Structure formats: C-alpha cells, structure tokens
Amino acid sequence: MTRVAAIDCGTNSIRLLVADADPATGELTDLDRRMTIVRLGQDVDRTGRLAPEALERTFAACKEYAEVIKAHGALRTRFVATSASRDAENRDEFVRGVVDILGVDPEVITGDQEAEFSFTGATRELAGRGGSYLVVDIGGGSTEFVVGEEHAGAARSVDIGCVRLTERHVRHDPLTLGEITAIRADIAAALDLAEETVPLTEDRTLVGLAGSVTTVGGIALDLDAYDSAAIHHSRITAERVGEVAAMLLSSTHEERAAIPVMHPGRVDVITAGALILHEVMRRTGAREVVVSEHDILDGIAWSIA
C-alpha cells in the first residue's frame, strides 16, 4: 500500500487526490479529493500567456493543497499540467511558482500522455468486463480521445475545450445562432483531426470524463444536488444529452447558475462543454455515454503507486 498525492492542473480547474494505492488488488482508496476553479487558461488562446491573476489563483490553491498533502503524509506527489501551460509563453513562471510551493516539478505533459492517464483512470474499474472503450476527456482547453481495451491504444488530443471555445466565440447570453454555428464548426474540424488517428465510429463503449460531462450527467439525472456517487458510471442516452445541451443553449447565466448540480465556476463555460459532448455522440453514433468521476487524476495516482 502506497500513499500518493496526484495533482491535475488543467485550463479551468486544479484538482487534488490523496489516496492509498494497492497495486496488488488494483484498489485506490480516496483520502481526500478536491477541486478548485482557478481558470489558469484565462485568455491564453488570445494572448499566448498565463495572466498574472490566473497564476495568483493557481498558486493560492497550490498552497492549500500543500497543507493537505502534508497532513495526510503522502509519500509521493506528482503534479501534472495540461493544455493551458503547454500553450503559454511564460510557463517557466508557472513552473517556478509550483516548485517553490510544493517542492515538485510540474510536468507539462503532451496530449498523448494526458490521454493515457485519462484512459487508465477511467477504465481501470471496468477492466475484466470485456469489450473496447472510447474514452473522451473534455477539458477546458483541449479534448482527448483514446481507444483501447485493457490498455490505451490510439490516442489524439485536439484543441477544443469548454473554456477555449467560450472565450473564442461567446459574446452573448444566451448564445446567438452565429456563435453556436461557429462553435460547432470548430468541434467538427477537431473531430476530423481526431479521426485521423482514433477510429471514432467503431462499436465501443463511450466513456466521458471531466467536469463538463459530469455536470451534464447530473443535470440529465435531475439531481437535487451534485452527487458523485449517483453520477459515477451513470449511463446517459444520446437523446438526453441532446435535451440538456438544447436547454443550456437557450438559458441565461442566471438560469444556469440556479441549476442544483452546477458549480459556480462552470456556469459560463458549460454550454460549450455540453455542445462538445453532444457533437461527439453524434459523430460516433454512440447511443449512450458512461459518465465517469474517475479520470486523469486517478491515472496520475496509479502512475506513481
């Protein structure tokens, strides 16, 4: 049994998992799992740089996480940074700040590495049931596609995410038809790129990860509050995903904020995230998506167990 700490720093959020990992049994026991919306990728698509206020929010979360890791006595820590820090000209400033606070180097991983971790985290519990999986991880700045059975196979990361598409196209609330059309065009182009590497239309179990997917799942289930246990491994039909996406497209900021499962940090970007999921399901022909609360964070934890 090894006590590990995994940190996933994405475009929209930074998350921590402290867990006891038992490679002999394949069990990962959560001790502390938390998420903070820091919007590290604020304006990166436009400026190419990490904004000072975004770095300040991220470093504040890192200080909180350092205390949690110390309190639990984790023996190993791994910090993985994804899309926003890959794209930024001033990522060295980000790296120095993380090292000063946590004492570990943030690994700015490639999209393919991100896909590998996501696949492991999402499917490890499903291993042994047979079948093949298409794992789709919809992040803030990028979306990863990976296929495989017990292990990851072909993978591709493309630059569509809920934050990136919102900042690029959305100027009205609710969205205009022109904005929706522009977002869908970007998604279609990205899916064309993904399909060059990853077969999207073969018959596989579609597994969806990350906050956009779990939030859509919670809405689809009509939950009175966010409930990870109820959302994890729920199966949401393509028709229901379409209904949720349509509702979000016609809603105002205030109406989205009033949805019981909605995290305040996702109110302005969830519509783009839901559109990505809906368009993925249309392209793949999947009749349903298995929603997973376990994702890249769990994959990072297993990588250091």
WOTAZI-V64763 format. One line per field, one symbol per residue. ss: DSSP state (H for helix, E for strand, C for the rest). psi: psi as a letter, one per 30 degrees, with the letter a starting at -180 (. if undefined). burial: # if it has 16 or more other C-alpha atoms within 10 Angstrom, else .. A space follows every 10 residues. Layout:
# WOTAZI-V64763
ss->???
psi->???
burial->???
This chain:
# WOTAZI-V64763
ss->CEEEEEEEEC CCEEEEEEEE EECCCCEEEE EEEEEEECCC CCCHHHHCCC CHHHHHHHHH HHHHHHHHHH HHCCCEEEEE ECHHHHHCCC HHHHHHHHHH HHCCCEEECC HHHHHHHHHH HHHHHHCCCC CCEEEEEECC CCEEEEEECC CEEEEEEECC CHHHHHHHHC CCCCCCHHHH HHHHHHHHHH HHHHHCCCCC CCCCEEEEEC HHHHHHHHHH CCCCCCCHHH HCCEEEEHHH HHHHHHHHHC CCHHHHHCCC CCCHHHCCCH HHHHHHHHHH HHHHCCCEEE ECCCCHHHHH HHHCC
psi->kkklkkkjja eelkkkkklk kjfefgkjjk ekklkkjfhe gjgeeefglk keeeeeeeee eeeeeeeeee efhkfkkkjk kbeefefkeh feeeeeeeee efgkkkjjll eeeeeeeeee eefeffkffl llkjkjjjae flkkkkllcf lkbklkklik leeeeeeefk fljlkleeee eeeeeeeeee eeeeffekjf gljlkkkkll eeeeeeeeee fhkflkjeee ekgljkleee eeeeeeeeeg lleeeeffke gkkeffeffe eeeeeeeeee eeefgkflkj kkfkbeeeee eefg.
burial->.######### ########## #......#.. .....##### #####..### #..##..##. ##..#..##. ...#.##### ########.. #..##.##.. .#..####.. ########## ####...... .######### ########## .#..###### #######.## ....#...## .###.###.# #..##..### ...####### ########## #....#.... ########.# ##.##..##. ##...##.#. ###..##### ########## #..#.#.### ########## ##..#
